[in-house]
Amino acid sequence: MKNDMKNEQAVSPVIATILMVAITVVLAGVLYVWANSLAADQPESGTRNSYTADDAAAMTDSGDDNALISMRWQHAEDDLNWAFIVMKLSVGDSTYDCSTDGSEECSIGQDGSDDAVWETGEFLILSESGTDIADGATTIDLYVTYRGTAVAGSDSVTVS
């Protein structure tokens, strides 16, 4: 009689195994949903776009308004918002910031229809903006990032 009472009060090993598997599956699902939502909340970084840069084919002199570099997309999947782009030029030990509004030493001219983005089909002209960056044949190094990640493309251009 005592054995019968113990058997009635004990949990079957099969039921215990089923409960453990069910709890494991539920926890795995909860962890998956949580990790997936964390990954989706991360900001986009970088781009797969790549550009090419060439001499703007204008003569450079001692003035401070020369057209220097022509840039266009070699491969472009998406428009890039200017708020997240950093573009700099370097000549020797000097570095020059570029902007679309002409407030920096280097001015970015666009041919697209939306001034807020670097569109997939547009080209840019980088020009001096009140600062003599190049006088005659000059090698200019380019530094372009989007959301803190370097954009693939030409790293220097020789202008003349």
C-alpha positions in Angstrom: 0.0 0.0 0.0 2.8 2.3 0.8 4.4 1.8 -2.6 1.1 2.6 -4.3 0.9 6.0 -2.5 4.4 6.9 -3.6 3.7 6.1 -7.2 0.5 8.2 -7.2 2.3 11.2 -5.7 5.4 11.0 -7.9 5.7 12.8 -11.3 6.1 10.4 -14.2 9.6 10.6 -15.8 7.9 11.0 -19.2 5.9 14.0 -18.0 9.0 15.5 -16.4 11.0 15.2 -19.7 8.1 16.7 -21.6 8.0 19.7 -19.2 11.8 20.3 -19.5 11.7 20.2 -23.3 8.7 22.6 -23.3 10.4 25.0 -21.0 13.6 24.9 -23.0 11.7 25.6 -26.3 9.8 28.5 -24.7 13.0 30.1 -23.3 14.8 29.7 -26.7 11.9 31.4 -28.4 11.9 34.3 -25.9 15.7 34.7 -26.3 15.4 34.7 -30.1 12.7 37.4 -30.1 14.7 39.5 -27.7 18.0 39.2 -29.7 16.2 39.9 -33.0 14.6 43.1 -31.6 18.0 44.3 -30.3 19.6 43.7 -33.7 16.8 45.5 -35.5 17.2 48.6 -33.2 20.9 49.1 -34.2 21.5 52.1 -36.5 22.6 51.5 -40.1 26.4 51.8 -40.5 28.3 52.4 -43.6 27.3 51.7 -47.2 28.2 49.4 -50.0 28.4 52.3 -52.5 31.8 53.1 -54.0 33.0 56.2 -55.9 35.6 57.2 -58.3 37.4 60.6 -58.3 39.3 62.4 -61.1 40.8 65.7 -61.8 38.0 68.2 -62.5 39.9 69.2 -65.7 40.2 72.8 -64.7 43.5 74.6 -64.3 44.6 75.2 -60.7 46.4 78.4 -59.8 47.1 80.5 -56.7 43.4 81.6 -56.5 41.1 80.3 -53.9 38.1 79.2 -56.0 39.5 76.5 -58.3 37.5 73.4 -59.2 39.6 70.5 -58.1 38.0 67.1 -58.2 35.1 65.4 -60.0 33.4 62.5 -58.1 30.8 60.0 -59.3 29.5 56.7 -58.1 31.2 53.7 -59.5 28.6 51.5 -57.7 25.6 52.9 -55.8 22.8 51.0 -54.1 21.4 53.9 -52.1 21.4 57.7 -51.7 23.5 58.9 -48.8 22.2 61.6 -46.5 24.7 64.5 -46.2 24.1 64.7 -42.4 26.0 61.4 -42.0 28.8 62.1 -44.6 32.3 63.4 -43.6 34.4 64.5 -46.6 38.0 65.8 -46.2 40.9 66.6 -48.5 44.5 66.5 -47.5 47.5 68.1 -49.1 50.8 67.4 -47.3 50.2 68.2 -43.7 47.1 70.3 -44.3 43.6 68.9 -44.0 40.5 70.6 -45.4 36.9 70.0 -44.5 34.3 69.9 -47.3 30.6 70.9 -47.1 27.6 71.3 -49.4 26.8 74.8 -48.1 30.2 76.4 -48.8 31.0 77.0 -45.1 34.2 75.0 -45.2 37.5 75.3 -47.1 36.2 72.9 -49.7 32.8 73.3 -51.3 30.8 70.3 -52.7 28.8 71.1 -55.8 26.0 68.7 -56.7 24.1 68.1 -60.0 21.2 66.1 -58.5 17.7 67.3 -57.6 17.9 66.7 -53.8 20.5 68.8 -51.9 20.0 66.7 -48.7 21.5 63.5 -50.2 24.3 62.4 -52.4 22.1 60.7 -55.0 23.0 57.4 -56.7 23.1 59.0 -60.2 24.7 62.4 -59.5 28.3 63.6 -59.7 30.0 66.1 -57.5 32.6 68.8 -58.1 34.9 69.6 -55.1 36.2 73.2 -55.3 38.2 75.6 -53.2 36.0 77.8 -51.1 38.1 80.8 -50.0 41.2 78.7 -49.3 44.1 78.0 -51.8 44.2 74.1 -51.6 46.1 73.5 -54.9 48.4 75.6 -57.0 49.5 73.7 -60.2 50.1 70.0 -60.1 49.0 68.8 -56.7 48.2 65.3 -55.2 45.1 65.5 -53.0 44.2 62.7 -50.6 40.5 62.0 -50.1 38.8 60.9 -46.9 35.1 60.0 -47.2 33.0 58.3 -44.5 29.3 57.5 -44.1 28.0 57.0 -40.6 31.6 56.6 -39.4 32.6 53.9 -41.9 34.9 54.7 -44.8 33.3 54.8 -48.2 35.1 52.7 -50.8 36.7 54.7 -53.6 39.7 56.7 -54.9 42.1 57.7 -52.0 44.0 60.3 -54.0 43.8 62.4 -57.1 46.5 64.5 -58.9 45.1 67.8 -60.1 46.9 70.2 -62.4 
